[in-house]
C-alpha cells in the first residue's frame, strides 16, 4: 500500500519533533497550511500528540516519530 498524501503530511509533522528531549513540543499555528493543521489534528486523534495543535509526543507518538525520522535519514542521507 503506497503512502497517501495524508500520511506523508503526518510524517512531515512527526519529523519536526526533537527526540532528544521530552520537554520540547511543537505548536501548529492557525496560519499554517490547512494540510498541516489537518495532519496535526489527525495525529492527535490517533493518540500520537497531546494537543490538536501539536503539543508533546505521547509514548506512541515518540515511537512513531523515531521510526519516521529513521526512514527519512535512510532515504535522505545528508
C-alpha positions in Angstrom: 0.0 0.0 0.0 1.6 3.3 -1.0 1.7 6.3 1.2 -1.2 8.7 0.8 -0.7 12.4 0.9 -2.4 12.5 4.4 0.2 10.0 5.7 3.0 12.0 4.2 1.7 15.2 5.8 1.5 13.4 9.2 5.1 12.0 8.8 6.3 15.6 8.0 4.8 16.7 11.3 6.4 13.8 13.2 9.9 14.5 11.9 9.7 18.1 13.3 9.9 16.9 16.8 13.2 16.9 18.7 13.6 13.4 20.0 16.5 14.1 22.3 14.1 15.6 24.9 10.5 15.1 26.1 10.3 18.7 27.3 10.1 20.2 23.8 6.9 20.2 21.7 5.6 22.0 18.7 2.8 24.4 18.1 1.0 24.5 14.8 -0.5 28.0 14.4 -3.8 28.8 12.8 -1.8 30.5 10.0 -0.2 27.1 9.0 -1.4 25.5 5.8 -4.7 23.7 6.0 -2.9 20.4 5.3 -0.5 20.9 8.2 -3.4 21.8 10.6 -5.4 18.7 9.4 -2.4 16.4 9.7 -1.7 17.6 13.3 -5.3 17.0 14.3 -5.2 13.5 12.8 -2.1 12.8 14.9 -4.0 14.0 17.9 -7.0 11.8 17.1 -4.6 8.8 16.7 -3.1 9.5 20.1 0.3 10.4 18.9 0.4 14.0 20.2 -1.1 15.6 23.3 -2.9 18.6 21.7 -4.9 19.1 18.5 -2.3 21.8 17.5 0.7 19.7 18.3 1.9 19.8 21.9 4.1 17.0 23.0 4.5 13.5 21.7 2.8 10.7 23.6 4.8 7.5 24.2 3.3 6.0 21.0 4.0 9.3 19.1 7.6 9.2 20.2 8.0 5.7 18.8 6.3 6.7 15.6 8.5 9.8 15.3 11.6 7.8 15.9 10.7 5.4 13.1 9.7 8.3 10.8 13.0 10.0 11.4 14.9 6.8 10.8 13.2 6.2 7.5 13.9 9.8 6.4 17.5 9.5 7.4 17.9 6.3 5.5 16.3 7.7 2.3 17.8 11.1 2.5 21.3 10.9 4.0 22.7 14.3 4.5 
